[in-house]
Amino acid sequence: MSKPRNTTGKGYFTVEGSEPLAKRAVSVRLPESLDIELRAYVGKDLSGWLRQAIIEKLEQEKTQLTAQTR
């Protein structure tokens, strides 16, 4: 998977077919050991990997909530 290029000239990246990124960033500090393990596992596209992980977790939580309310 190649990293998207800055094609806008405005200091942010766009990927074809994606919606614009939020103006506010989500930030989290991790324990040092988890940070080291995560960066070693994921490699260079940490932001993209984390976005996908958040999407998958949110979908999982929403599915569980929907199943509980039935």
C-alpha positions in Angstrom: 0.0 0.0 0.0 1.6 3.2 -1.1 1.4 6.4 1.0 -0.8 9.1 -0.5 1.0 12.1 -1.9 0.3 15.7 -0.9 -1.4 16.8 -4.1 -3.2 19.8 -2.7 -0.2 22.0 -1.9 -2.0 23.0 1.3 -0.1 20.8 3.7 -2.6 18.0 4.0 -3.1 14.7 2.2 -6.1 13.6 0.1 -6.9 10.1 -1.0 -9.2 9.5 -3.9 -12.7 8.6 -2.7 -12.2 9.7 0.9 -14.1 12.4 2.7 -12.2 15.5 4.1 -10.4 15.0 7.4 -11.9 16.7 10.5 -10.4 20.0 11.5 -9.7 18.7 15.1 -7.2 15.9 15.6 -7.9 13.0 17.9 -4.8 12.4 20.1 -4.0 9.7 22.5 -0.8 8.9 24.5 0.1 5.3 24.7 2.3 3.4 27.2 5.8 3.3 25.8 5.9 -0.4 25.3 2.6 -0.4 23.3 3.8 2.5 21.2 7.0 0.7 20.3 5.1 -2.5 19.5 2.5 -0.7 17.4 5.0 1.3 15.3 7.1 -1.8 14.7 4.0 -3.8 13.6 2.4 -1.1 11.5 5.3 0.5 9.8 5.1 3.9 8.1 1.3 4.3 7.6 0.4 4.6 11.3 -2.2 7.2 10.8 -4.0 5.2 8.1 -3.8 2.0 10.1 -5.2 3.8 13.2 -8.1 5.3 11.2 -9.0 1.9 9.9 -8.8 0.3 13.3 -11.1 3.0 14.7 -13.6 2.5 11.9 -13.6 -1.3 12.5 -14.0 -0.9 16.3 -16.8 1.7 15.9 -18.7 -0.6 13.4 -18.3 -3.5 15.8 -19.6 -1.5 18.8 -22.6 -0.2 16.7 -23.4 -3.8 15.6 -23.3 -5.0 19.2 -25.5 -2.2 20.4 -28.0 -2.8 17.6 -28.1 -6.5 18.5 -28.7 -5.7 22.2 -31.7 -3.4 21.5 -33.6 -6.0 19.5 
